[in-house]
Amino acid sequence: MRPVTEVPEIPEEISIGQLDRTVRARLRTLSKDNAEDVGRHLVMAGLVLEVDPELAYKHAQVAVSRAGRVDVVREAGAVAAYATGRYAEALREFRTVRRLNGSHEHLALMADCERGLGRPERAIDLAREADSAGLDPRQRAELDIVVAGARMDLGEHEAAYVALGRINAPDEDTQFQVDAARATVLRAMGREAEAEKIEATLPVPADVEDPWADDITLYDTAELPDPDLDADTVDDGDEPAATGGDDGDEPAATGGDDDKDR
């Protein structure tokens, strides 16, 4: 018997119009009714991702079950799986997204999935791929931060600290991420005073925004290809595994998995 994807409720006021227009454009390959339905689940996944990742995952899985060959839909599924600690599933989905649209922007999250699965060496290998050369400065910095974390996983604290010192942060937010990582490494090295000095300069984490805010930007993928994507480019081994939807794809199974918590 095939697993059934749980379909969570959506408030009446949620509409596809709340999605970023680039995402809406990617859904035009679907029938009008299915595009509206999938779009509303994507909106919900984006709204609740930070406050209720499991609910976001359920919404994303419904979208994937009904539009699994659309790159931004698979991207939503990957991000939600990552947010819930389903690292093996997230890694598979990110790889599928990369094949669908040719983008390498999620290499940092892919590397972090490898860390979550207890494979820091593979996280480091990802950063050495030729594809990483095409990352923009912020994406490259985020990948380097993950690699430093992988060095920490291997007990290579000095190497992690040196790697963080080489990062050229392109903006203030990224620099804060680098500094926070440096403080973590310093604590692991027993240099508490230096860690505290850095932590004193870090901003207080902002409160989670109202999930019912009017302006929503969801999974805006840069430089997307022609929406008339050849479905044969999808690796069937990474396709979801339950009942099919509008475009003939089958949904990823819901519920827990054997992914390892970091």
C-alpha positions in Angstrom: 0.0 0.0 0.0 1.3 3.4 -1.0 1.9 6.0 1.7 -0.5 8.9 1.8 0.7 12.5 2.0 -1.1 14.3 4.8 -2.7 17.5 3.5 -2.7 20.3 6.1 -5.4 23.0 6.1 -4.8 26.4 4.5 -6.5 29.6 5.7 -8.9 31.0 3.1 -6.9 34.3 2.8 -3.8 32.5 1.5 -3.4 32.7 -2.3 -0.8 32.0 -5.0 -0.6 35.8 -5.5 1.5 36.0 -2.3 4.4 34.2 -4.0 7.3 35.9 -5.6 6.5 36.4 -9.3 9.5 34.4 -10.4 8.1 31.4 -8.5 4.6 32.0 -9.9 6.2 31.9 -13.4 7.7 28.5 -12.7 4.3 27.1 -11.9 2.8 28.0 -15.3 3.7 24.6 -16.5 0.9 23.2 -14.3 -2.9 23.4 -14.9 -4.5 26.6 -13.5 -6.2 24.8 -10.6 -3.2 22.8 -9.6 -0.9 25.8 -9.8 -3.1 27.7 -7.4 -3.2 24.7 -5.0 0.5 24.1 -5.2 1.2 27.8 -4.8 -0.9 28.1 -1.7 1.0 25.2 -0.1 4.3 26.9 -1.0 3.1 30.1 0.6 2.2 28.2 3.8 5.6 26.4 3.8 7.4 29.8 3.6 5.2 31.4 6.3 5.6 28.8 8.9 9.1 27.5 8.2 10.8 29.2 11.1 7.9 28.9 13.6 6.8 25.3 12.8 9.2 23.5 10.5 7.3 20.2 10.7 4.1 21.9 9.4 6.2 23.6 6.7 7.5 20.2 5.7 4.0 18.8 5.4 2.9 21.7 3.1 6.0 21.3 1.0 5.4 17.6 0.6 1.9 18.2 -0.7 3.4 20.6 -3.2 6.0 18.1 -4.3 3.4 15.4 -4.7 1.5 17.5 -7.1 4.3 19.3 -9.0 7.5 17.3 -8.4 9.1 18.3 -11.7 9.1 22.0 -11.0 12.4 23.1 -9.6 11.2 25.7 -7.1 8.7 23.1 -5.7 11.5 20.6 -5.2 13.6 23.4 -3.7 10.8 24.1 -1.1 10.8 20.4 -0.3 14.6 20.4 0.2 14.6 23.5 2.4 11.8 22.2 4.6 13.5 18.8 4.9 16.7 20.5 5.9 14.9 22.6 8.5 13.4 19.5 10.1 16.7 17.7 10.2 15.9 15.2 7.4 19.4 15.6 6.0 19.5 12.6 3.7 16.2 13.6 2.1 17.2 17.2 1.9 20.5 16.3 0.2 18.7 14.2 -2.4 16.3 17.0 -3.1 19.0 19.6 -3.4 20.8 17.4 -5.9 17.6 17.1 -7.9 17.1 20.9 -7.9 20.7 21.3 -9.1 20.0 19.0 -12.0 16.7 20.7 -12.8 17.9 24.2 -13.0 21.7 24.0 -13.1 22.1 26.2 -10.0 24.8 25.6 -7.4 23.6 28.1 -4.9 22.7 25.5 -2.3 26.2 23.9 -2.0 26.5 25.3 1.6 23.2 23.6 2.6 24.3 20.4 0.9 27.6 20.5 2.7 25.8 21.1 6.0 23.5 18.1 5.2 26.7 16.0 4.9 27.8 17.3 8.3 24.4 16.4 9.7 24.8 12.9 8.4 28.1 12.6 10.2 30.2 12.9 7.0 32.3 16.0 7.5 34.9 14.8 4.9 32.2 14.9 2.2 31.3 18.4 3.2 34.9 19.5 2.7 34.9 17.7 -0.7 31.9 19.6 -1.8 33.7 22.9 -1.3 36.5 21.7 -3.6 34.1 21.0 -6.5 34.6 23.0 -9.6 31.0 24.1 -9.3 31.9 26.1 -6.1 33.9 28.5 -8.2 30.7 29.9 -9.6 29.2 31.0 -6.3 28.7 34.6 -5.5 30.7 36.1 -2.6 28.0 35.5 0.0 27.3 31.9 -1.1 31.1 31.2 -1.1 31.4 32.7 2.4 28.5 30.6 3.7 30.1 27.4 2.2 33.4 28.3 3.8 31.7 28.7 7.2 30.2 25.2 6.8 33.6 23.8 5.9 35.1 25.4 9.0 32.4 23.6 10.9 33.3 20.3 9.2 36.9 20.9 10.4 35.6 21.3 13.9 33.7 18.0 13.5 37.0 16.4 12.7 38.7 17.9 15.8 40.8 20.3 13.6 40.1 23.4 15.6 43.2 25.3 14.5 42.5 24.6 10.8 38.9 25.8 11.4 40.0 29.0 13.0 42.5 29.7 10.2 39.8 29.0 7.5 37.4 31.4 9.1 40.1 34.1 9.2 40.5 33.8 5.4 36.8 34.5 4.6 36.1 37.8 3.0 32.6 38.6 4.1 30.7 40.6 1.4 28.3 42.2 3.9 27.6 42.8 7.6 25.2 39.9 8.1 27.7 37.5 6.6 30.5 38.9 8.8 28.3 38.3 11.9 28.0 34.7 10.8 31.8 34.4 10.5 32.3 36.1 13.9 29.8 33.8 15.6 31.6 30.8 14.1 34.9 32.1 15.3 33.6 32.5 18.8 32.5 28.9 18.7 35.9 27.7 17.6 37.7 29.8 20.2 35.6 28.3 23.0 36.4 24.8 21.7 40.1 25.8 21.9 39.7 27.0 25.5 40.1 30.7 24.6 37.0 31.8 26.5 38.0 35.5 27.0 38.5 36.0 23.2 35.2 34.2 22.5 33.3 36.4 24.9 34.9 39.5 23.4 33.6 38.6 19.9 30.2 37.5 21.2 29.7 40.9 22.8 29.9 42.5 19.3 27.2 40.2 17.8 23.7 41.5 17.4 20.8 40.1 19.5 18.9 37.6 17.4 15.7 39.3 16.0 12.3 37.9 17.0 10.6 35.7 14.4 8.5 37.9 12.1 4.7 37.7 12.0 4.0 34.6 9.8 1.0 36.4 8.3 2.9 39.3 6.9 1.7 40.6 3.6 4.9 40.6 1.7 6.3 37.1 1.0 9.3 36.1 -1.0 9.6 32.4 -1.3 12.5 30.5 -2.8 13.4 33.0 -5.4 15.9 31.2 -7.6 18.2 33.4 -9.8 18.6 32.9 -13.5 16.1 30.2 -13.9 16.0 28.4 -17.2 13.1 28.1 -19.7 10.0 26.7 -17.8 9.5 24.2 -20.6 11.9 21.8 -18.9 12.4 18.4 -20.4 11.1 16.0 -17.8 13.6 13.4 -18.9 16.4 15.3 -17.3 15.1 14.3 -13.9 16.8 11.4 -12.2 14.0 9.0 -11.3 16.1 7.8 -8.4 15.5 11.1 -6.7 11.8 11.4 -7.5 9.3 11.3 -4.7 7.9 7.9 -3.9 4.1 8.0 -3.4 0.9 9.0 -5.3 1.2 11.1 -8.4 -0.1 14.6 -9.1 -0.8 17.0 -11.9 2.4 16.3 -13.8 2.7 12.6 -13.1 5.3 12.9 -10.3 4.9 11.0 -7.1 5.3 12.5 -3.6 8.1 12.1 -1.2 7.2 10.0 1.8 6.2 11.9 4.8 7.1 11.3 8.5 10.5 10.7 10.1 13.6 9.2 8.6 16.9 7.8 9.8 18.8 11.1 9.4 21.3 11.8 12.1 20.9 14.9 14.3 24.0 17.1 14.6 
